[in-house]
Amino acid sequence: MPQSKYRHTPAPISGMPSGIPYIVGNEAAERFSFYGMKAILAIFMTKYLVDAAGQSDVMTEEEARTWVHLFVASAYFFPILGALVSDWLLGKYRTIISLSLVYCAGHAVLALNNQRIGLAIGLTLIAIGSGGIKPCVSAHVGDQFGRQNQHLLSRVFSWFYFAINLGAFASTLLTPWLLNHFGPGLGPHIAFGVPGALMLLATWVFWLGRQRFVHVPAGGAEFVRESFSGQGLRALLNLGMIYVFVAMFWALFDQTASAWVLQAESMDRTFLGVRWLSSQIQAVNPILILVLIPLFSYVIYPAAGRVFPLTPLRKVAIGFFVTVPAFAVPALIESNITGGRFVQFRSPDDSPGTADTGLNSPPHADPEAWHVMNLIDGQADGTGWVSGRRPESPAAESSALADGSAEGRAGKGATEQFFPIEMVVRLRERRAWEVDMVQINPRTDLQTFLAERTQRTSNQVTAEDVRRCWARDVEVLVGASPVGPWESVGRFELARRPEFQSLSFSPVTTEYVMLRIHSNWGGDYVSLGEIETLATAAAPPAGADQHAAGVWPNVAALGYRPSIVWQLLAYGLITAAEIMVSITCLEFSYTQAPRRMKSIVMSVYLLSISAGNLFTSLVNRVIQNPDGTSKLPGPSYYWFFTGAMLVTAVVFILVARAYRGRTYIQGEDAGEPEWGAVG
């Protein structure tokens, strides 16, 4: 249909433009497709990729993070090309429709081909299509408003973001489930195919609204003249200085789809009675957005505005500082995963025990509950305690009796009917080791603990009371996954003496070790003292104490499974930061862009997301060692980005205080002084 049949300027109304529902509906479906596909990328790359013969061809975690962020960087680079085509040649509407079809083709390739070549082609087409329409859609929203209804612009951008996160929430729950439910065969085809169908729906919804939109014509030569005018270059330069700092925020935020997902694989993901998939945890972000947008718009921002002027750049600055603790939380989580205070164990009915969920909190206060303890501070690596008391529920006791262990059959007392207790240990540096020995020192200092549980003084707890709590019959198993399958490498009986006692076995390469306690010496509780998992290696690491020739000592990292609740805390913080940074930057970029440069300025803002992801991809590329280890292992990876964000936030205050700009609304040629700078 000829472009001339469409309205070119906003209607003189004070209410909501009639085309907005079509744009918002399109955005919800399009974001479903993008975030659904993106949610499963890291897991797909590390678990489901195959070669031409159908054999596994998966990536390492560092490789997956590298390619996920390279894709996201590409998706936010192509907006600059989409903006040029839109503002110079085709206009926003025709650009969006054309590139949406490219977008659909990319989803089709991903759904049909699960090899690296299919991944590369599919992601390239999606990056071109998704990236190309990004600046056009957000600028198209602003084009619908004139002077009489511009007061609704801030609210519409919030609801626009609401639609984005509604689609993201639904797809982040659904696509990981589809991938997991249908398994390696059909899973990738269906999990990538459903987002493709939603992208096709998004294109159709946008086409339906064509008669109701304001179609701002392509600028042609006038666009080029305005872009390279003093006014245009000044706007780009001013905003570019802001976007350099925004890039660091996106370098951290977008790791919720890579590093945080891979971290969740090593966490206890049981929450609200449901065991969530690691990719589904990302759904917390959009659902929090849906809750927090109204809270910020109608409560927090008005309240803060009564205390001090809450300008756009002040919102961004506050968001930067909130991002710092948001990334410090995963750093603390990783400290526990790679050698902290959490120990995972299972009771006989295979249901999780009641675990101590505090990073440094004392044991659970209920004397009848299961406990996870680390009684020796400063010795987190290789030192841990697991203790438990027999469950009182008949179902638990029946399950325990069904175990059929020698102790259970012999009827040595009710306190021995809860065996076996299983504790999973993840080896240091999140890597596989060739292990050939496990040492356990059952010495313990349980007098205070037992006194608290039995309401006696420490002096009243005898040495025999303590010895009865020692583990006796311990089996060692190895596995490549935290949930097995497990292979037994031996079983030994610990004598009642406080010294290291060893089990040697043929070298086996593994990443996880399970210690299965089959019995103790008859007390109400059972404990395991210091543990060393010894790994054979060509040479010890720099600064390490060599236990014996060719052996690295104590590679155990106990308690590798902290609760996912801690990561949910991090999501809460980074979502609050996202509202202050991302939504504010969308509106700020549109209002600071000259009339014919709306899309190009939006694309320059999106380049900040590309730059942030490119930085993350580059970091992950550089830190990969030839032997598969990392130059930033464990928590040091997260602390690196936390420190970078803190420096960025501090320096941004100085830059934002110096910012001066002008506000531009469609239908007006003149601008106003910039309505919000920090300082």
C-alpha positions as CSV (number, residue, x, y, z in Angstrom):
1,M,0.0,0.0,0.0
2,P,1.5,3.4,-0.9
3,Q,3.1,5.2,2.0
4,S,1.1,8.4,1.2
5,K,-2.1,6.8,2.4
6,Y,-0.8,6.8,6.0
7,R,-0.9,9.6,8.5
8,H,2.5,11.3,8.8
9,T,2.0,13.4,12.0
10,P,0.4,12.7,15.4
11,A,-3.3,13.4,15.8
12,P,-4.2,16.4,17.9
13,I,-5.5,14.4,20.8
14,S,-4.8,14.3,24.6
15,G,-5.5,10.6,25.0
16,M,-3.7,7.4,23.9
17,P,-2.9,7.0,20.2
18,S,-5.0,4.2,18.6
19,G,-1.9,2.3,17.2
20,I,-0.3,1.7,20.6
21,P,-2.1,-1.6,21.3
22,Y,-0.8,-3.1,18.1
23,I,2.8,-2.0,18.9
24,V,2.6,-3.3,22.5
25,G,1.0,-6.6,21.3
26,N,3.7,-7.0,18.7
27,E,6.4,-6.4,21.2
28,A,5.1,-9.0,23.7
29,A,5.1,-11.7,21.0
30,E,8.5,-10.6,19.6
31,R,10.1,-10.6,23.0
32,F,8.6,-14.0,23.7
33,S,10.5,-15.3,20.7
34,F,13.8,-13.6,21.5
35,Y,14.0,-14.3,25.2
36,G,12.7,-17.8,24.8
37,M,15.5,-18.6,22.4
38,K,18.1,-16.7,24.4
39,A,17.0,-18.4,27.7
40,I,18.1,-21.9,26.5
41,L,21.2,-20.9,24.5
42,A,23.8,-21.6,27.2
43,I,22.3,-24.9,28.2
44,F,21.8,-25.9,24.5
45,M,25.5,-25.1,23.8
46,T,26.8,-27.1,26.8
47,K,24.5,-30.1,26.6
48,Y,22.6,-30.5,23.3
49,L,24.8,-29.4,20.4
50,V,25.6,-32.3,18.0
51,D,27.8,-32.8,15.0
52,A,26.7,-34.0,11.5
53,A,26.7,-37.6,12.7
54,G,24.4,-36.8,15.6
55,Q,27.1,-37.2,18.2
56,S,27.6,-34.8,21.1
57,D,29.6,-31.7,20.1
58,V,29.0,-29.5,23.2
59,M,31.0,-26.4,24.3
60,T,32.8,-25.7,27.6
61,E,31.2,-23.1,29.9
62,E,33.8,-20.5,28.9
63,E,33.1,-21.2,25.2
64,A,29.4,-21.0,25.7
65,R,29.6,-17.6,27.6
66,T,31.9,-16.3,24.8
67,W,29.4,-17.2,22.1
68,V,26.2,-16.2,23.9
69,H,27.6,-12.7,24.5
70,L,29.0,-12.5,21.0
71,F,25.5,-13.2,19.7
72,V,23.9,-10.6,22.0
73,A,26.6,-8.1,21.0
74,S,25.7,-8.7,17.3
75,A,22.0,-8.4,18.0
76,Y,22.6,-5.0,19.5
77,F,25.1,-3.9,16.8
78,F,22.7,-4.4,13.8
79,P,20.4,-1.7,15.1
80,I,22.7,0.9,13.7
81,L,22.1,-0.6,10.2
82,G,18.4,-0.9,10.8
83,A,18.2,2.7,11.9
84,L,20.1,3.9,8.8
85,V,17.8,2.0,6.5
86,S,14.7,3.2,8.4
87,D,15.6,6.9,8.8
88,W,17.3,7.3,5.4
89,L,15.5,5.0,3.0
90,L,12.4,3.0,4.0
91,G,10.9,4.5,7.1
92,K,10.2,2.7,10.3
93,Y,7.2,0.6,9.3
94,R,8.6,-0.9,6.2
95,T,11.9,-1.6,7.8
96,I,10.2,-3.4,10.7
97,I,8.1,-5.6,8.4
98,S,11.0,-6.5,6.1
99,L,13.5,-7.4,8.9
100,S,10.8,-9.3,10.8
101,L,10.7,-11.9,8.0
102,V,14.5,-12.3,8.2
103,Y,14.0,-12.8,12.0
104,C,11.5,-15.6,11.4
105,A,13.9,-17.3,9.0
106,G,16.6,-17.4,11.7
107,H,14.2,-19.1,14.1
108,A,13.4,-21.7,11.4
109,V,17.1,-22.5,10.9
110,L,17.6,-23.0,14.7
111,A,14.6,-25.2,14.9
112,L,15.7,-27.4,12.0
113,N,19.4,-27.7,12.6
114,N,21.0,-28.5,16.0
115,Q,24.6,-28.5,14.7
116,R,27.2,-25.7,15.1
117,I,26.5,-24.6,11.5
118,G,22.8,-24.3,12.1
119,L,23.5,-22.4,15.3
120,A,25.8,-20.0,13.5
121,I,23.4,-19.3,10.6
122,G,20.3,-19.1,12.8
123,L,21.8,-16.7,15.3
124,T,23.2,-14.5,12.5
125,L,19.8,-14.1,10.9
126,I,18.2,-13.5,14.3
127,A,20.8,-10.9,15.1
128,I,20.2,-9.1,11.8
129,G,16.4,-9.3,12.1
130,S,16.1,-8.6,15.8
131,G,18.8,-6.0,15.9
132,G,17.5,-4.2,12.8
133,I,14.0,-3.7,14.2
134,K,15.0,-2.7,17.7
135,P,15.6,1.0,17.3
136,C,12.7,1.3,14.9
137,V,10.1,-0.2,17.2
138,S,11.0,1.9,20.3
139,A,11.2,5.1,18.1
140,H,7.9,4.1,16.4
141,V,6.3,4.3,19.9
142,G,7.4,7.8,20.4
143,D,6.3,8.9,16.9
144,Q,2.7,8.3,17.8
145,F,2.7,11.2,20.3
146,G,2.5,15.0,19.8
147,R,2.5,18.0,22.1
148,Q,-1.0,17.4,23.5
149,N,-0.4,13.9,24.7
150,Q,3.3,13.8,25.3
151,H,2.6,13.7,29.0
152,L,1.7,10.0,28.4
153,L,5.0,9.2,26.8
154,S,6.7,8.1,30.1
155,R,3.8,5.9,31.0
156,V,3.7,4.3,27.6
157,F,7.4,3.5,27.6
158,S,6.8,1.8,31.0
159,W,3.9,-0.3,29.6
160,F,6.0,-1.0,26.5
161,Y,8.7,-2.4,28.8
162,F,5.9,-4.2,30.6
163,A,4.9,-6.0,27.4
164,I,8.6,-6.9,26.8
165,N,8.8,-8.6,30.1
166,L,5.4,-10.3,29.9
167,G,6.6,-12.0,26.8
168,A,10.0,-12.8,28.3
169,F,8.4,-14.2,31.5
170,A,6.2,-16.6,29.6
171,S,8.9,-17.8,27.2
172,T,11.6,-18.2,29.9
173,L,9.4,-20.6,31.8
174,L,8.1,-22.5,28.7
175,T,11.1,-23.0,26.4
176,P,13.5,-24.5,29.0
177,W,10.7,-26.9,30.0
178,L,10.2,-27.8,26.3
179,L,13.9,-28.5,25.9
180,N,14.1,-30.6,29.0
181,H,10.8,-32.4,28.5
182,F,11.3,-33.6,25.0
183,G,15.0,-34.4,25.6
184,P,18.0,-34.4,23.2
185,G,16.0,-35.7,20.2
186,L,13.0,-33.4,19.8
187,G,13.7,-30.9,22.5
188,P,15.9,-28.4,20.6
189,H,13.5,-28.5,17.5
190,I,10.4,-27.8,19.6
191,A,12.1,-25.4,22.0
192,F,13.4,-23.2,19.2
193,G,10.4,-23.8,17.0
194,V,7.8,-22.3,19.4
195,P,9.6,-18.9,19.7
196,G,9.7,-18.9,15.9
197,A,6.0,-19.3,15.7
198,L,5.6,-16.4,18.1
199,M,7.8,-14.2,16.0
200,L,5.5,-14.9,13.0
201,L,2.6,-14.0,15.2
202,A,4.3,-10.7,16.2
203,T,4.8,-9.8,12.5
204,W,1.2,-10.4,11.7
205,V,0.0,-8.3,14.7
206,F,2.2,-5.4,13.6
207,W,0.9,-5.6,10.0
208,L,-2.7,-5.4,11.4
209,G,-2.0,-2.0,12.9
210,R,-0.6,-0.4,9.7
211,Q,-3.7,1.9,9.1
212,R,-3.6,3.2,12.7
213,F,0.1,4.1,13.0
214,V,1.7,7.5,12.4
215,H,4.2,6.8,9.6
216,V,7.1,9.3,9.8
217,P,8.6,9.3,6.3
218,A,12.2,8.4,5.7
219,G,14.4,11.4,5.9
220,G,16.4,10.9,2.7
221,A,18.9,13.6,2.0
222,E,17.4,15.7,4.8
223,F,18.2,12.9,7.3
224,V,21.9,12.9,6.2
225,R,22.1,16.7,6.5
226,E,20.5,16.7,9.9
227,S,22.6,13.9,11.2
228,F,25.8,15.6,10.2
229,S,24.7,19.1,11.3
230,G,26.2,20.7,14.3
231,Q,23.0,20.0,16.2
232,G,22.9,16.3,15.3
233,L,26.6,15.6,15.9
234,R,26.3,17.4,19.3
235,A,23.4,15.2,20.3
236,L,25.3,12.1,19.3
237,L,28.4,13.2,21.1
238,N,26.6,14.1,24.3
239,L,24.7,10.9,24.4
240,G,27.6,8.8,23.4
241,M,29.5,9.8,26.5
242,I,26.6,8.5,28.6
243,Y,26.3,5.3,26.7
244,V,30.0,4.4,27.2
245,F,29.1,4.0,30.9
246,V,25.8,2.3,30.2
247,A,27.8,-0.4,28.3
248,M,29.3,-1.7,31.6
249,F,25.9,-2.2,33.1
250,W,24.9,-4.4,30.2
251,A,28.2,-6.3,30.4
252,L,26.9,-7.4,33.9
253,F,23.2,-7.6,33.3
254,D,23.2,-9.9,30.3
255,Q,25.2,-12.5,32.2
256,T,21.9,-13.5,33.8
257,A,21.5,-15.5,30.5
258,S,25.0,-17.1,30.6
259,A,27.1,-17.1,33.8
260,W,24.1,-17.0,36.2
261,V,22.4,-19.9,34.3
262,L,25.5,-22.0,34.4
263,Q,25.9,-21.1,38.1
264,A,22.4,-22.2,38.8
265,E,23.3,-25.7,37.4
266,S,25.4,-26.0,40.6
267,M,22.7,-24.8,43.0
268,D,19.8,-26.3,44.9
269,R,17.0,-25.1,42.6
270,T,14.1,-26.3,44.8
271,F,11.9,-23.3,45.5
272,L,8.2,-23.1,46.5
273,G,8.1,-26.8,46.4
274,V,9.2,-27.0,42.8
275,R,12.6,-28.0,41.4
276,W,13.2,-25.4,38.7
277,L,15.4,-25.8,35.6
278,S,18.5,-23.6,35.6
279,S,17.3,-21.7,32.5
280,Q,13.9,-21.0,34.1
281,I,15.4,-19.0,36.9
282,Q,15.7,-16.1,34.5
283,A,11.9,-15.8,34.6
284,V,12.3,-14.1,37.9
285,N,13.6,-11.0,36.1
286,P,10.5,-10.3,33.9
287,I,8.1,-11.2,36.7
288,L,9.9,-8.7,39.0
289,I,9.7,-6.1,36.2
290,L,6.0,-6.6,36.1
291,V,5.8,-6.0,39.8
292,L,8.4,-3.3,40.2
293,I,7.5,-1.0,37.3
294,P,4.2,0.2,38.9
295,L,6.0,0.4,42.3
296,F,8.7,2.6,40.9
297,S,6.4,4.7,38.7
298,Y,3.7,5.4,41.3
299,V,5.5,5.0,44.7
300,I,9.3,5.1,44.7
301,Y,9.9,7.8,42.1
302,P,7.3,10.2,43.5
303,A,8.5,9.7,47.0
304,A,12.2,10.3,46.0
305,G,11.1,13.3,44.0
306,R,9.8,15.0,47.2
307,V,13.3,14.7,48.7
308,F,15.5,15.7,45.8
309,P,15.0,16.2,42.0
310,L,15.1,12.7,40.5
311,T,16.3,13.5,37.0
312,P,16.9,10.8,34.4
313,L,20.7,10.7,34.8
314,R,20.3,10.5,38.6
315,K,18.1,7.4,38.1
316,V,20.8,5.9,35.9
317,A,23.5,6.6,38.4
318,I,21.6,5.1,41.3
319,G,20.9,2.0,39.1
320,F,24.7,1.6,38.5
321,F,25.4,1.5,42.2
322,V,22.6,-1.0,42.8
323,T,24.2,-3.2,40.1
324,V,27.4,-3.5,42.3
325,P,25.8,-5.6,45.1
326,A,23.6,-7.4,42.5
327,F,26.8,-9.0,41.1
328,A,28.5,-9.3,44.5
329,V,25.9,-11.8,45.6
330,P,26.8,-14.3,42.8
331,A,30.4,-13.9,43.7
332,L,29.6,-15.0,47.3
333,I,27.5,-17.8,45.9
334,E,30.4,-18.9,43.8
335,S,32.7,-18.9,46.8
336,N,30.4,-21.4,48.4
337,I,30.1,-23.5,45.2
338,T,33.8,-23.8,44.8
339,G,34.7,-24.4,48.4
340,G,32.3,-22.9,50.9
341,R,30.1,-23.9,53.7
342,F,27.3,-25.8,52.0
343,V,27.0,-29.6,51.9
344,Q,24.3,-31.3,49.8
345,F,23.0,-34.6,51.2
346,R,19.9,-36.6,50.7
347,S,17.8,-38.7,53.1
348,P,16.8,-42.2,52.2
349,D,13.6,-41.2,50.4
350,D,15.7,-39.1,48.0
351,S,14.0,-35.9,49.2
352,P,16.4,-33.1,50.2
353,G,17.1,-32.7,53.9
354,T,16.5,-29.5,55.7
355,A,19.6,-27.6,54.9
356,D,21.2,-24.6,56.6
357,T,20.4,-21.8,54.1
358,G,22.6,-19.1,55.6
359,L,25.9,-18.3,54.0
360,N,27.5,-18.0,57.5
361,S,24.6,-18.8,59.8
362,P,24.6,-21.3,62.7
363,P,23.0,-24.8,62.3
364,H,19.3,-25.1,62.1
365,A,17.7,-24.7,65.5
366,D,15.3,-27.7,65.3
367,P,17.0,-30.6,67.1
368,E,14.9,-33.1,65.1
369,A,15.9,-31.6,61.7
370,W,18.7,-32.4,59.4
371,H,21.7,-30.1,59.8
372,V,24.5,-28.9,57.6
373,M,27.4,-27.7,59.6
374,N,30.9,-26.3,59.1
375,L,32.4,-26.0,62.6
376,I,35.9,-25.0,61.6
377,D,36.1,-21.5,60.1
378,G,38.9,-20.7,57.7
379,Q,39.1,-24.3,56.4
380,A,36.2,-24.3,54.0
381,D,38.1,-26.1,51.2
382,G,38.1,-29.8,52.1
383,T,36.6,-29.3,55.5
384,G,32.9,-30.0,56.2
385,W,30.5,-31.6,58.5
386,V,27.3,-33.3,57.8
387,S,25.1,-34.4,60.7
388,G,21.6,-35.6,61.0
389,R,19.1,-37.0,63.4
390,R,16.6,-39.7,62.5
391,P,13.4,-38.3,61.0
392,E,10.3,-38.9,63.1
393,S,7.8,-39.2,60.2
394,P,6.6,-42.8,59.7
395,A,7.0,-42.4,55.9
396,A,10.7,-41.4,56.3
397,E,11.3,-44.4,58.7
398,S,9.6,-46.8,56.3
399,S,11.7,-45.6,53.5
400,A,14.8,-45.9,55.6
401,L,14.0,-49.4,56.6
402,A,13.4,-50.3,52.9
403,D,17.0,-49.4,52.3
404,G,18.0,-53.0,53.3
405,S,21.4,-52.1,54.7
406,A,23.1,-54.5,57.1
407,E,22.5,-52.1,59.9
408,G,18.9,-51.8,59.2
409,R,18.3,-55.5,58.9
410,A,20.2,-56.2,62.1
411,G,18.0,-53.8,64.0
412,K,20.8,-52.0,65.8
413,G,18.4,-49.3,67.1
414,A,16.0,-46.7,65.8
415,T,18.8,-44.2,65.4
416,E,20.5,-46.2,62.7
417,Q,17.4,-46.6,60.5
418,F,17.9,-43.3,58.6
419,F,21.0,-44.5,56.7
420,P,22.5,-44.0,54.2
421,I,23.3,-40.3,54.2
422,E,24.7,-39.0,51.0
423,M,26.9,-36.0,50.7
424,V,28.0,-34.6,47.3
425,V,31.4,-32.9,46.9
426,R,32.3,-30.8,43.9
427,L,36.0,-30.7,43.1
428,R,37.9,-27.5,43.1
429,E,38.0,-25.0,40.3
430,R,34.8,-26.5,38.8
431,R,36.8,-29.0,36.7
432,A,37.3,-32.7,36.4
433,W,40.3,-34.2,38.2
434,E,42.0,-37.6,38.0
435,V,41.4,-38.6,41.6
436,D,42.8,-41.8,43.3
437,M,42.4,-41.3,47.0
438,V,39.9,-39.9,49.6
439,Q,41.1,-39.2,53.1
440,I,38.7,-38.6,56.1
441,N,39.8,-37.4,59.5
442,P,36.8,-38.1,61.8
443,R,38.1,-36.0,64.6
444,T,35.4,-33.7,65.8
445,D,34.6,-31.0,68.4
446,L,30.9,-31.8,68.8
447,Q,30.7,-31.3,72.6
448,T,29.1,-27.8,72.4
449,F,26.8,-28.9,69.6
450,L,25.6,-32.0,71.5
451,A,25.2,-30.1,74.7
452,E,22.9,-27.6,73.0
453,R,20.8,-30.5,71.5
454,T,20.6,-32.5,74.8
455,Q,20.4,-29.5,77.1
456,R,23.5,-30.5,79.0
457,T,26.7,-28.6,79.6
458,S,29.8,-29.4,77.6
459,N,31.4,-31.0,80.6
460,Q,28.5,-33.4,80.8
461,V,29.0,-34.6,77.2
462,T,31.5,-37.5,77.4
463,A,34.1,-38.5,74.9
464,E,32.0,-41.7,74.3
465,D,29.0,-39.5,73.4
466,V,31.2,-37.7,70.8
467,R,32.7,-40.9,69.4
468,R,29.3,-42.5,68.9
469,C,28.5,-39.6,66.4
470,W,31.4,-40.5,64.2
471,A,30.7,-42.0,60.8
472,R,31.8,-45.6,60.5
473,D,31.0,-47.3,57.2
474,V,31.7,-44.8,54.3
475,E,31.4,-45.6,50.6
476,V,33.1,-43.3,48.0
477,L,31.4,-42.8,44.6
478,V,32.3,-40.7,41.6
479,G,30.2,-39.1,38.9
480,A,30.2,-36.4,36.1
481,S,27.0,-34.8,37.3
482,P,25.7,-33.6,40.7
483,V,22.8,-36.0,40.4
484,G,24.7,-39.0,39.0
485,P,24.8,-41.6,37.7
486,W,27.3,-42.7,40.4
487,E,30.0,-45.3,40.2
488,S,31.3,-46.8,43.5
489,V,35.1,-46.9,43.8
490,G,35.3,-48.4,47.2
491,R,34.1,-48.6,50.8
492,F,35.9,-48.4,54.1
493,E,35.3,-48.4,57.8
494,L,36.6,-45.4,59.8
495,A,38.3,-46.4,63.1
496,R,37.4,-44.3,66.2
497,R,40.7,-42.4,66.3
498,P,41.3,-38.7,65.3
499,E,43.6,-39.1,62.3
500,F,43.3,-39.1,58.6
501,Q,42.2,-42.5,57.3
502,S,42.5,-43.2,53.5
503,L,40.7,-45.1,50.8
504,S,42.9,-45.6,47.6
505,F,41.5,-46.7,44.3
506,S,42.5,-46.8,40.6
507,P,42.7,-43.3,39.2
508,V,39.4,-42.1,37.8
509,T,38.6,-38.7,36.1
510,T,35.6,-37.1,37.8
511,E,34.1,-33.7,38.8
512,Y,32.0,-34.9,41.7
513,V,32.6,-37.2,44.6
514,M,29.8,-38.6,46.8
515,L,30.4,-39.8,50.3
516,R,27.7,-42.2,51.3
517,I,27.6,-42.8,55.1
518,H,26.1,-46.3,55.7
519,S,26.3,-46.2,59.5
520,N,27.8,-44.5,62.5
521,W,28.8,-45.9,65.9
522,G,25.3,-45.8,67.4
523,G,24.6,-42.2,68.4
524,D,21.6,-40.0,67.6
525,Y,23.7,-37.9,65.2
526,V,26.3,-38.7,62.6
527,S,29.2,-36.3,61.6
528,L,31.9,-36.3,59.0
529,G,35.1,-34.4,59.8
530,E,37.9,-33.1,57.6
531,I,37.9,-34.5,54.0
532,E,40.7,-34.5,51.4
533,T,40.1,-35.7,47.9
534,L,43.6,-36.3,46.4
535,A,44.1,-35.8,42.6
536,T,47.0,-37.1,40.5
537,A,48.7,-34.4,38.4
538,A,51.9,-33.9,36.5
539,A,52.9,-31.0,38.7
540,P,51.3,-29.1,41.6
541,P,50.0,-25.5,41.0
542,A,52.1,-22.6,42.0
543,G,52.2,-22.1,45.7
544,A,50.4,-25.4,46.5
545,D,51.8,-27.8,49.1
546,Q,52.7,-31.0,47.4
547,H,51.3,-33.9,49.4
548,A,53.4,-36.5,47.6
549,A,55.1,-36.9,44.3
550,G,52.7,-36.1,41.5
551,V,49.7,-35.4,43.8
552,W,47.7,-32.2,44.4
553,P,46.3,-32.4,47.9
554,N,42.8,-31.5,49.1
555,V,41.0,-30.7,45.9
556,A,37.6,-31.2,47.5
557,A,35.2,-28.2,47.5
558,L,32.5,-29.1,50.0
559,G,29.0,-27.9,50.0
560,Y,28.7,-27.0,46.4
561,R,24.9,-26.6,46.3
562,P,23.7,-23.3,48.0
563,S,20.0,-22.5,47.7
564,I,18.7,-20.8,44.6
565,V,17.1,-18.3,47.0
566,W,20.5,-16.4,47.1
567,Q,20.4,-16.0,43.3
568,L,16.9,-14.7,43.6
569,L,18.2,-12.0,45.8
570,A,20.7,-11.0,43.1
571,Y,17.9,-11.0,40.5
572,G,15.9,-8.6,42.7
573,L,18.7,-6.2,42.9
574,I,19.7,-6.3,39.2
575,T,16.0,-5.9,38.2
576,A,15.7,-2.8,40.3
577,A,18.8,-1.5,38.6
578,E,17.4,-2.4,35.1
579,I,14.3,-0.3,35.7
580,M,16.4,2.7,36.7
581,V,18.9,2.3,33.8
582,S,17.1,0.6,30.9
583,I,13.7,2.2,30.9
584,T,15.1,5.6,31.7
585,C,17.6,5.4,28.9
586,L,14.9,4.4,26.4
587,E,12.8,7.5,27.2
588,F,15.9,9.8,27.6
589,S,17.4,8.7,24.3
590,Y,14.1,9.4,22.4
591,T,13.6,12.9,23.9
592,Q,17.3,13.9,23.4
593,A,17.3,12.9,19.7
594,P,16.6,15.5,17.0
595,R,13.3,14.9,15.2
596,R,14.7,13.1,12.1
597,M,17.3,11.2,14.2
598,K,15.1,9.2,16.6
599,S,15.9,5.8,15.2
600,I,19.6,6.5,14.7
601,V,20.0,7.8,18.3
602,M,18.1,4.7,19.6
603,S,20.5,2.5,17.7
604,V,23.5,4.3,19.2
605,Y,22.0,3.6,22.6
606,L,21.6,-0.1,21.7
607,L,25.2,-0.1,20.6
608,S,26.0,0.3,24.3
609,I,24.4,-3.1,24.9
610,S,26.5,-4.5,22.1
611,A,29.6,-3.0,23.5
612,G,28.9,-4.4,27.0
613,N,28.3,-7.9,25.6
614,L,31.4,-7.7,23.4
615,F,33.4,-6.8,26.5
616,T,32.0,-9.8,28.3
617,S,32.7,-12.1,25.4
618,L,36.2,-10.8,25.1
619,V,36.9,-11.3,28.8
620,N,35.7,-14.9,28.6
621,R,37.8,-15.5,25.5
622,V,41.0,-14.1,27.2
623,I,40.6,-16.0,30.5
624,Q,40.5,-19.4,28.8
625,N,43.7,-21.4,29.5
626,P,44.8,-24.0,26.9
627,D,44.2,-26.8,29.5
628,G,40.6,-25.8,29.9
629,T,41.0,-23.9,33.2
630,S,40.3,-20.2,33.7
631,K,42.5,-17.2,34.6
632,L,39.5,-16.0,36.6
633,P,38.3,-19.2,38.3
634,G,35.3,-19.4,40.6
635,P,34.3,-16.2,42.5
636,S,37.2,-14.1,41.1
637,Y,35.3,-14.0,37.8
638,Y,32.3,-12.3,39.5
639,W,34.5,-10.0,41.6
640,F,36.2,-8.8,38.5
641,F,32.9,-7.5,37.0
642,T,31.7,-6.2,40.4
643,G,34.8,-4.1,40.7
644,A,34.5,-2.8,37.1
645,M,30.9,-1.8,37.8
646,L,31.9,0.1,41.0
647,V,34.5,2.1,39.1
648,T,32.1,2.8,36.3
649,A,29.4,4.1,38.8
650,V,31.8,6.4,40.6
651,V,33.2,8.0,37.4
652,F,29.7,8.3,35.8
653,I,28.7,10.8,38.5
654,L,31.3,13.2,37.3
655,V,30.4,12.8,33.6
656,A,26.6,13.1,34.3
657,R,27.0,16.3,36.2
658,A,28.6,17.9,33.2
659,Y,25.9,16.7,30.7
660,R,23.8,19.3,28.9
661,G,21.3,18.5,26.2
662,R,18.0,19.5,24.5
663,T,14.6,17.8,24.5
664,Y,12.8,17.2,21.1
665,I,9.2,16.0,20.5
666,Q,7.7,15.1,17.2
667,G,5.9,18.0,15.6
668,E,8.2,20.6,17.1
669,D,11.3,22.1,15.6
670,A,12.8,23.7,18.7
671,G,14.1,22.0,21.7
672,E,14.2,22.9,25.4
673,P,17.0,22.8,27.9
674,E,17.7,19.3,29.1
675,W,15.3,18.4,31.8
676,G,17.5,16.2,34.0
677,A,21.2,16.1,34.7
678,V,22.9,14.7,37.8
679,G,24.1,17.3,40.1
